[in-house]
Amino acid sequence: MKNFLRTILLLWLIPFSTLIVKSQDFEDVYRMLQESKILNDHFYGFSLYDLNANKFVLDVNGNKHFTPASNTKMYTTYAALELLGDSIPGLEYAERGDSLLIWGTGDPTFLHNRLDTRVVYNFLKRTNKTIYVVPGTMKNKFYAHGWAMEDFEAYYQPEISTFPIYGNVVTFRQRGYNHLNTSPGIFQKDLDFLPEPKTGDFELSRSFRSNVFWMSKRPVPNDYVNEVPFIYSDSLFVKLLSDTLGKKVNLLTYKKPNDTKILYSGETKNLIREMMLPSDNFIAEQFLMMCSWKQYGQFDTYLVRDWMKNKVYKFFSNEVAIFDGSGLSSYNKVTPQNNVDLLVLLKNKIPDERVRFRLFPAGGVDGTLKRTYSKDQGEPFVFAKTGTITSVYNQSGYLVTRSGRRLAFSFMNNNYIDDRASEIRKEMAKIITYIRQTY
C-alpha cells in the first residue's frame, strides 16, 4: 500500500518521468550519439523527454551521475520560486524613536553595480533617523563545501553573507597608463604595487588573509575592468554603508522584535533571469540565503537543501547530491534524468512557456547560449542552462521542434581534456539542431 501511494504521488508530481520508453522515433538521433567520435572519447549522458506525451523518448546514460556545474542553478531556481514568492526581500527593519534598526535578508542586489534597484539605498539615504545595523548570524560558512580555495580572488566566487553590499567585490577600472580606480573608493588606499617587478602580462591579486590588493608594475590594459572579492565582515559592511550614505552608521546587538517590517527590492523572476543568463554564482548562493531567511527565519542554507531533499528530490528518478546553489562545488552529483525531472517540475510551476523560457538563455539570442546556436526560421528554439567548469560542459533545458513538439532535455559531458570543450559544444549544438529540424 505504501509503495502504491508513493507511485501515485510520483506520477502526480512528475508525470511518467521515471518511465523510460523506447521510441522508434529518434532512432536516428541515437545512432548519431553512438557514432560520434567527439562524444565517445569521454563520459556523456543524454535524456530527452516529450512534454506533451509525458515520457522519455531517448536515454543514454541518463541514470548515471555527473558533475552538473551551473546546471545546479536550475535547482536553485525551483527553490526560489517555491520559497520566496514573487518579491525579493531587500531589508528587514524596525523603528524605535529616532533610531532605525536594520537586518539583512541575504539580498545580493544592494548597491550591486548591475542589479541595484535603489529601493533600499533610497530608503536609508532619505531617513533622518540614526541607522543601526544588527548583524545576522550565518550558520553555514562563507564558502560552500567543494569550492576551490585557490579561486578566492576570482570574480565568480565572492563570499556568501547575510547582508551583501556591492556584490561583495571590489571593482577595479583602468584610469591612465598604470593606474586603477577602485569602487567602492574606500579600497583605494589598500591597493599597492607588487613588492618586486614582474615580467609578462599585467596582474592584479589580493592577499589571502586580508583586503590588501596588489597590481604588477606593468602597463594597465586599456579599458581594463576586474572584480575581486573582498573579505566580508560586519564592521566592513558598516564602514562601506556609512561611506556610501555619507552619514554615520552604527553596529548594534539587539534582539529582533516581533513588529519588524520588510522592504522589498525587486521581483523574484527578474533576479532569477539575472542569475541564469550570465550564470551568476553570487546571486545563486544568495538565493539560498534568502530562501533560508524566508522559510526558517535564519541563515542556514543546509535547511533549504534538506527541504529540497525531503520535499522534491525523493520523488526524482535518481538520488540527488547538491552542496551549493551555484554549481561551483565539485561535490555536486546529479543525473540527466534528474535534470529532466526538475525541468518537468518547472514546467508545472510555470505553465506559460513565454514566462518560463525567459528564465533560460535562448540559443542564438542571449546569455551563455548566444553564440552556441543560430536561430531557425527566424526564431530561437533552445532555452537551456549551461554548466561549465574544468572538464565539464552541460546543457539542460527546453527544445521546440519545427513541428511544434515540446521537449525537455539534459545533455551532460564530464571527464574530458579541457581543450576539447569547444568541439563538444559544437557537436551538442549539431545534434540538438538536428532534432529541432527533423521532429
C-alpha positions in Angstrom: 0.0 0.0 0.0 2.8 2.3 0.9 4.6 1.7 -2.5 1.3 2.2 -4.3 0.7 5.6 -2.7 4.3 6.7 -3.4 3.8 5.7 -7.1 0.6 7.8 -7.3 2.3 10.8 -5.7 5.3 10.5 -8.0 3.1 10.4 -11.1 1.2 13.4 -9.9 4.4 15.3 -9.2 6.4 14.4 -12.3 4.1 12.7 -14.8 5.7 9.4 -16.0 9.1 11.0 -15.8 10.7 7.8 -14.4 9.3 5.6 -17.1 12.0 5.1 -19.7 10.2 4.4 -23.0 12.0 3.1 -26.1 10.7 5.0 -29.1 11.0 4.2 -32.8 11.2 7.9 -33.0 14.7 9.3 -32.5 16.5 6.1 -33.6 18.5 8.3 -36.0 19.5 10.5 -33.1 20.5 7.5 -31.1 22.8 6.4 -33.9 24.3 9.9 -34.1 25.1 9.7 -30.4 26.6 6.2 -30.7 28.7 7.1 -33.8 30.0 10.4 -32.6 33.8 10.2 -32.1 33.7 13.5 -30.2 31.2 12.3 -27.6 32.5 8.8 -27.2 36.0 9.8 -26.1 34.6 10.9 -22.7 31.7 10.2 -20.3 28.4 11.7 -21.6 24.7 11.3 -21.0 21.6 12.4 -22.8 18.0 12.3 -21.8 15.2 13.5 -24.0 11.6 13.8 -22.7 8.4 14.6 -24.6 6.5 17.1 -22.5 3.2 16.5 -24.4 3.3 12.7 -24.2 4.8 12.8 -20.7 7.5 10.2 -21.4 11.2 9.8 -22.1 11.8 9.2 -25.8 15.6 8.8 -25.7 18.0 8.0 -22.9 21.8 7.3 -23.0 23.5 7.0 -19.6 20.5 9.0 -18.2 20.7 7.3 -14.8 24.4 7.9 -14.4 25.7 10.7 -12.1 27.6 13.7 -13.5 29.0 16.9 -12.1 26.4 19.4 -13.0 28.4 22.7 -12.7 25.9 25.5 -13.3 23.1 23.2 -14.2 22.7 23.4 -10.4 21.2 26.9 -10.8 18.0 25.2 -12.1 17.6 23.6 -8.7 18.2 27.0 -7.1 15.6 28.5 -9.4 13.0 26.0 -8.3 13.8 26.6 -4.6 13.5 30.3 -5.1 10.1 30.1 -6.9 8.8 27.8 -4.1 10.1 29.5 -1.0 10.5 33.2 -1.8 7.3 34.1 -3.6 7.0 37.0 -6.1 9.3 39.5 -4.5 12.9 39.8 -3.2 13.1 40.9 0.5 15.6 43.7 0.4 15.7 44.8 4.1 14.1 44.0 7.4 13.7 46.9 9.7 12.1 48.4 12.9 11.8 51.9 14.1 12.4 52.9 17.7 12.1 56.6 18.4 14.8 58.4 16.5 16.5 55.1 15.6 16.2 52.9 12.5 17.3 49.3 13.2 18.0 47.2 10.1 18.7 43.5 9.4 20.0 41.9 6.3 17.9 39.4 4.3 20.6 38.0 2.1 19.5 40.2 -0.9 22.5 40.3 -3.3 21.3 43.4 -5.2 22.1 46.1 -2.6 24.5 48.6 -4.2 25.4 45.9 -6.8 26.8 47.7 -9.9 24.2 46.0 -12.3 21.3 44.9 -10.1 20.6 47.5 -7.5 17.1 48.9 -7.8 18.0 51.7 -5.4 14.9 50.9 -3.3 16.9 50.1 -0.2 19.5 52.7 -0.8 16.9 55.5 -1.2 15.1 54.3 2.0 18.3 54.5 4.0 19.5 57.7 2.4 16.3 59.6 3.0 15.7 58.6 6.6 16.5 61.3 9.2 16.8 58.6 11.9 20.1 57.2 13.2 20.8 53.9 11.5 21.8 50.8 13.4 22.9 47.6 11.7 22.0 44.5 13.7 24.3 41.7 12.4 22.8 38.4 11.4 24.2 35.0 12.4 25.1 32.7 9.5 25.2 29.1 10.4 26.8 27.9 7.2 30.3 29.1 6.1 31.1 31.9 3.7 32.4 29.3 1.2 30.3 26.2 0.3 31.6 22.6 0.5 33.7 21.7 -2.5 34.7 25.2 -3.6 38.2 25.7 -4.9 40.0 27.7 -2.3 42.6 28.9 -4.8 39.8 30.8 -6.5 39.3 33.1 -3.5 40.2 36.1 -5.6 38.3 35.2 -8.7 35.3 37.4 -9.7 33.0 34.4 -9.9 33.5 33.3 -6.2 32.5 36.2 -3.8 31.9 35.3 -0.2 28.4 34.4 1.0 27.0 36.8 3.6 23.8 37.8 5.4 23.8 41.5 4.2 25.7 41.7 0.9 27.0 45.1 -0.4 28.5 46.0 -3.7 28.2 42.3 -4.7 30.9 41.6 -2.1 33.5 42.6 -4.7 35.8 45.5 -5.3 35.7 46.7 -8.9 38.9 47.9 -10.5 38.9 50.1 -13.6 41.8 51.4 -15.7 42.5 55.1 -15.4 45.7 56.1 -17.1 48.9 54.3 -18.0 49.5 52.5 -14.8 46.6 53.4 -12.5 43.4 51.7 -11.3 40.4 53.2 -9.6 38.5 51.2 -7.1 34.8 51.0 -6.4 34.0 51.4 -3.6 36.6 54.1 -3.3 37.3 53.2 0.3 39.6 50.4 -1.0 41.8 52.7 -3.0 44.2 53.0 -0.1 44.5 49.2 0.1 45.9 48.9 -3.5 49.6 48.9 -3.9 52.3 47.6 -6.4 53.7 44.1 -6.1 56.9 44.2 -3.9 59.0 43.2 -6.9 58.5 44.0 -10.6 57.1 41.1 -12.7 57.6 40.4 -16.4 54.8 39.3 -18.6 51.2 40.4 -18.6 49.6 42.8 -16.1 48.4 41.1 -12.9 46.0 42.0 -10.1 45.8 40.0 -6.9 44.6 40.0 -3.3 46.1 38.8 -0.1 44.5 35.5 1.1 44.0 36.8 4.7 43.2 40.5 4.3 41.7 43.1 2.0 45.1 44.1 0.6 45.4 44.3 -3.2 48.5 44.3 -5.4 49.0 45.3 -9.0 52.1 44.5 -11.1 54.4 47.2 -12.4 53.2 46.7 -15.9 51.0 48.9 -18.2 47.4 48.5 -17.3 45.5 47.3 -20.4 43.1 49.8 -22.0 39.6 49.6 -20.6 40.7 47.0 -18.0 37.9 46.1 -15.6 38.2 43.4 -12.9 36.1 42.4 -9.9 37.9 40.9 -6.9 36.0 39.5 -3.9 36.7 41.2 -0.6 36.8 39.5 2.8 33.4 40.3 4.4 32.8 41.4 8.0 30.1 43.2 9.8 32.4 46.1 10.6 33.5 46.4 7.0 29.8 46.4 5.9 29.1 49.3 8.3 32.1 51.2 7.1 31.1 50.8 3.5 27.5 51.8 4.2 28.5 54.8 6.2 30.8 56.0 3.4 28.2 55.4 0.7 25.4 57.2 2.6 27.6 60.0 3.8 26.4 59.6 7.4 27.2 57.6 10.5 26.0 54.1 10.7 26.4 52.0 13.8 26.6 48.3 14.8 24.2 47.1 17.4 23.4 43.9 19.2 19.7 43.8 19.6 17.1 41.0 19.9 14.8 41.1 16.9 11.3 42.3 17.9 8.0 40.9 16.5 7.0 44.1 14.7 9.7 44.3 12.1 8.7 45.3 8.6 10.1 44.1 5.2 11.1 46.4 2.4 11.0 44.5 -1.0 13.6 45.4 -3.6 12.5 43.7 -6.8 10.8 40.8 -8.5 12.0 37.2 -7.9 11.7 36.2 -11.6 13.7 39.2 -12.7 16.6 38.2 -10.4 16.3 34.6 -11.4 16.9 35.8 -15.0 19.9 37.8 -13.9 21.3 34.7 -12.3 20.5 32.2 -15.2 21.6 34.2 -18.3 25.1 35.1 -17.4 25.3 32.2 -14.8 25.9 34.4 -11.8 27.3 32.3 -8.9 26.9 35.0 -6.3 23.2 35.5 -7.0 22.7 31.8 -6.8 24.3 31.4 -3.4 22.4 34.4 -2.0 19.1 33.0 -3.3 19.6 30.1 -0.9 20.4 32.5 1.9 17.1 34.4 1.2 15.2 31.2 1.0 16.6 30.2 4.4 15.7 33.6 5.9 12.2 33.5 4.5 11.4 29.9 5.3 13.1 29.4 8.6 13.9 32.9 9.9 17.6 32.2 10.0 20.6 32.0 7.7 21.2 28.2 7.3 21.3 27.0 3.7 21.6 23.4 4.9 18.0 23.7 5.9 17.0 24.6 2.4 18.9 21.7 0.9 17.2 19.4 3.4 13.8 20.8 2.4 14.6 20.2 -1.3 15.8 16.6 -0.5 12.7 15.8 1.6 10.0 17.6 -0.5 11.4 17.3 -4.0 14.3 15.1 -4.7 12.9 12.0 -3.0 10.4 11.7 -6.0 13.2 12.1 -8.6 14.4 9.3 -10.9 17.7 9.0 -9.1 19.5 10.2 -6.0 20.5 13.9 -6.0 23.5 15.3 -4.2 23.8 19.1 -4.2 26.0 21.1 -1.8 25.7 24.7 -3.1 23.4 26.9 -5.1 25.7 27.8 -8.0 27.4 24.7 -9.1 30.9 25.7 -8.1 31.1 22.7 -5.8 32.8 19.6 -7.3 30.8 17.5 -4.8 27.5 18.1 -6.7 26.2 15.0 -8.5 23.0 14.6 -10.5 21.9 12.5 -13.5 20.5 13.7 -16.8 17.2 12.1 -15.7 17.2 14.2 -12.5 17.6 17.4 -14.6 14.7 16.4 -16.8 12.6 15.7 -13.6 13.5 19.2 -12.5 12.6 20.7 -15.9 9.2 19.0 -15.7 8.6 20.5 -12.3 9.5 23.9 -13.6 7.0 23.4 -16.4 4.3 22.5 -13.9 5.2 25.5 -11.8 5.2 28.0 -14.7 2.9 26.6 -17.4 3.2 29.8 -19.5 6.3 28.9 -21.6 6.9 32.5 -22.6 7.5 33.3 -18.9 9.4 30.1 -18.3 11.6 30.3 -21.3 12.5 33.9 -20.3 14.3 32.4 -17.3 16.7 30.5 -19.5 19.4 31.6 -22.0 17.9 31.5 -25.5 20.0 29.9 -28.2 21.3 32.5 -30.7 19.8 35.3 -28.7 21.3 35.9 -25.2 23.1 34.6 -22.2 25.5 31.7 -22.3 23.9 30.2 -25.5 24.1 33.4 -27.6 26.9 32.1 -29.8 26.3 28.3 -29.4 23.1 28.2 -31.6 21.7 30.1 -34.6 18.1 30.9 -34.9 16.0 28.5 -37.1 13.3 30.0 -39.3 14.0 33.3 -37.6 13.3 32.2 -34.0 15.2 30.6 -31.1 14.3 27.0 -30.4 16.6 26.1 -27.4 16.1 27.5 -23.9 18.6 25.9 -21.7 21.0 26.3 -18.8 24.7 25.6 -19.4 27.1 24.2 -16.9 30.8 24.7 -17.4 33.8 24.1 -15.2 37.1 22.3 -15.9 36.3 19.1 -17.9 32.6 19.7 -17.6 30.1 21.0 -20.2 26.4 20.5 -19.9 23.2 21.9 -21.3 19.7 21.2 -19.9 16.5 22.9 -20.8 13.7 23.0 -23.3 13.6 22.4 -27.1 10.9 23.4 -29.5 10.9 21.4 -32.8 9.7 22.7 -36.2 6.5 20.6 -35.9 5.7 22.2 -32.6 6.8 19.3 -30.2 7.9 20.5 -26.8 10.8 18.5 -25.4 12.9 18.7 -22.3 16.5 17.5 -22.5 19.7 17.1 -20.5 23.0 16.7 -22.3 25.9 16.2 -19.9 29.6 15.8 -20.6 32.2 15.1 -17.9 35.9 13.9 -17.7 37.3 15.1 -21.0 40.6 17.0 -21.6 39.5 20.6 -21.2 40.7 22.0 -24.5 38.1 19.8 -26.2 35.2 21.8 -24.8 34.7 23.9 -27.9 34.3 20.8 -30.2 32.0 19.1 -27.7 29.8 22.2 -27.6 29.6 22.3 -31.4 28.7 18.5 -31.5 25.9 19.0 -29.0 24.6 22.0 -30.9 24.6 20.0 -34.1 22.6 17.2 -32.6 20.1 19.5 -30.8 19.6 21.5 -34.0 19.0 18.2 -36.0 16.2 17.3 -33.5 14.7 20.7 -34.0 14.7 20.5 -37.8 13.7 16.8 -38.1 11.0 16.4 -35.5 
